[in-house]
Amino acid sequence: MNENFRKARDRIIDHNSDSQTLLGMNPTVRRLLSVMYYYEKPMTLDDMTELLGMSKASMSNSVRELDEIGLVEKVWKKGVRKDLYKVEEDNYESFFKFYSYHWRKILNPKTISLKKSIDELNELMASDLDEETRSLIEKDLIKLEAGLDYFDWLARLIKSFETQEIFDYIPKKP
């Protein structure tokens, strides 16, 4: 590989890795994702370790995180005995997968928690309460229901990413 091109590519990878900060990725994962994206070939953990100069354990943890999110996938190649990983090359798909994964991770437990709180307050409403407490519970129930509506909206937004329906509203450039 031409030395000037290698230097230019390293800068490109650095800049691309920095832009992944928008997704909230840790530096090792960002750099790995960028390297895999620009090298455009499936890689083993050994390949990754060599290219990034980091430990195999660090690469393994990063690959596991990217695999869990869906940003890399294991691929098979005849004659290769080690696991090979290929990166998701579509920037839009990467964005959708990253945010959908993290939002769902937060959204599902929060939705369950809100529903439990609503049930708890509804049970209290069935008991003998003073007017002030009843009024406060009613106000809290309105806020909790608004929270559920918001979480429903987020779930539909996530679904629009996953189905790519979002492009009906915000199209890609032609």
C-alpha positions in Angstrom: 0.0 0.0 0.0 1.3 3.4 -0.9 2.6 5.3 2.2 0.8 8.5 1.4 -2.5 6.7 0.8 -2.0 4.8 4.1 -1.5 8.1 6.0 -4.6 9.7 4.2 -6.7 6.6 5.1 -5.5 6.7 8.7 -6.7 10.4 8.9 -10.0 9.4 7.2 -10.5 6.6 9.7 -9.7 9.0 12.6 -12.2 11.5 11.3 -14.9 8.9 10.8 -14.2 7.5 14.2 -14.7 10.9 15.7 -18.0 11.3 13.9 -19.2 8.1 15.6 -19.1 10.1 18.9 -22.6 11.3 17.8 -23.7 7.7 18.4 -22.2 7.7 21.9 -19.8 4.8 21.2 -16.7 4.3 23.2 -13.4 5.1 21.5 -12.3 1.5 20.9 -15.6 0.5 19.3 -15.7 3.7 17.2 -12.2 3.1 15.9 -12.9 -0.6 15.2 -16.1 0.2 13.3 -14.3 2.8 11.2 -11.4 0.5 10.4 -13.8 -2.3 9.4 -15.8 0.1 7.3 -12.9 1.4 5.3 -11.0 -1.9 4.9 -14.2 -3.4 3.3 -13.4 -7.0 4.1 -14.3 -9.5 6.7 -11.7 -9.6 9.5 -10.7 -11.9 12.3 -9.9 -10.7 15.8 -6.3 -11.1 15.0 -6.7 -8.8 11.9 -8.4 -6.3 14.1 -5.8 -6.5 16.9 -3.0 -6.0 14.4 -4.6 -3.1 12.6 -5.6 -1.3 15.8 -2.7 -2.2 18.0 -5.0 -3.1 20.8 -5.4 -6.3 22.9 -7.3 -9.3 21.6 -9.5 -9.1 24.7 -10.4 -5.4 23.9 -11.2 -6.4 20.3 -13.3 -9.3 21.4 -15.3 -7.1 23.8 -15.8 -4.5 21.0 -16.9 -7.1 18.5 -19.3 -8.6 21.0 -20.8 -5.2 21.6 -21.1 -4.4 17.8 -22.6 -7.9 17.2 -25.2 -7.4 19.9 -26.3 -4.2 18.4 -26.3 -5.7 14.9 -23.5 -3.5 13.4 -21.2 -6.5 12.6 -22.1 -10.0 11.6 -20.2 -13.2 11.6 -19.5 -14.5 8.0 -18.1 -17.7 6.7 -15.3 -18.0 4.2 -14.1 -21.3 2.8 -10.8 -22.3 4.2 -10.8 -19.8 7.1 -11.1 -21.5 10.5 -11.3 -18.4 12.6 -14.4 -16.3 13.1 -14.7 -13.5 10.5 -16.7 -10.4 11.0 -18.1 -8.0 8.5 -19.3 -4.5 9.4 -22.7 -3.0 8.4 -21.7 -0.7 5.6 -25.0 1.3 5.3 -24.7 4.4 7.4 -28.4 4.8 7.7 -28.8 1.2 8.8 -26.0 1.6 11.3 -27.7 4.6 12.8 -31.1 2.8 13.0 -29.6 -0.3 14.6 -27.5 1.6 17.1 -30.3 3.9 18.3 -33.0 1.3 18.1 -31.0 -1.0 20.2 -30.1 1.5 22.9 -33.5 3.2 23.0 -35.3 -0.2 23.3 -32.9 -1.1 26.1 -34.1 1.9 28.0 -37.7 2.1 26.8 -38.9 -1.4 27.7 -38.0 -1.3 31.4 -39.2 2.3 31.7 -42.6 1.4 30.2 -43.0 -1.5 32.6 -42.1 0.8 35.5 -44.7 3.4 34.4 -47.4 0.8 34.1 -46.6 -0.5 37.6 -46.8 3.0 39.0 -50.2 3.5 37.3 -51.5 0.3 38.7 -50.2 1.2 42.1 -51.9 4.6 42.0 -55.2 3.1 40.7 -55.2 0.7 43.6 -54.7 3.6 46.0 -57.6 5.4 44.3 -59.9 2.6 45.2 -59.1 3.0 48.9 -60.4 5.6 51.4 -58.4 8.8 50.7 -58.7 12.4 51.6 -59.5 14.9 48.8 -55.9 16.3 48.6 -54.3 12.9 48.2 -57.0 11.9 45.6 -56.3 15.1 43.7 -52.5 14.6 43.7 -53.0 11.0 42.5 -55.2 12.1 39.7 -52.6 14.7 38.6 -49.8 12.0 38.8 -51.9 9.6 36.8 -52.3 12.2 34.0 -48.5 12.7 33.9 -47.9 8.9 33.9 -50.3 8.4 31.1 -48.6 11.2 29.2 -45.3 9.4 29.8 -46.8 6.2 28.3 -48.0 8.1 25.3 -44.5 9.5 24.9 -43.0 6.0 25.2 -45.5 4.7 22.6 -44.4 7.5 20.3 -40.7 6.5 20.8 -41.6 2.9 20.1 -43.3 3.9 16.8 -40.3 6.1 15.9 -38.0 3.1 16.5 -40.3 0.9 14.4 -40.2 3.5 11.6 -36.4 3.2 11.7 -36.5 -0.6 11.6 -39.0 -0.7 8.7 -37.3 2.3 7.0 -40.7 4.0 6.9 -38.9 7.1 8.2 -37.7 7.6 4.6 -41.3 8.4 3.6 -41.0 11.5 5.8 -37.4 12.3 5.6 -36.1 10.9 2.4 -32.5 10.1 1.6 -30.9 12.4 -1.0 -31.5 11.0 -4.5 
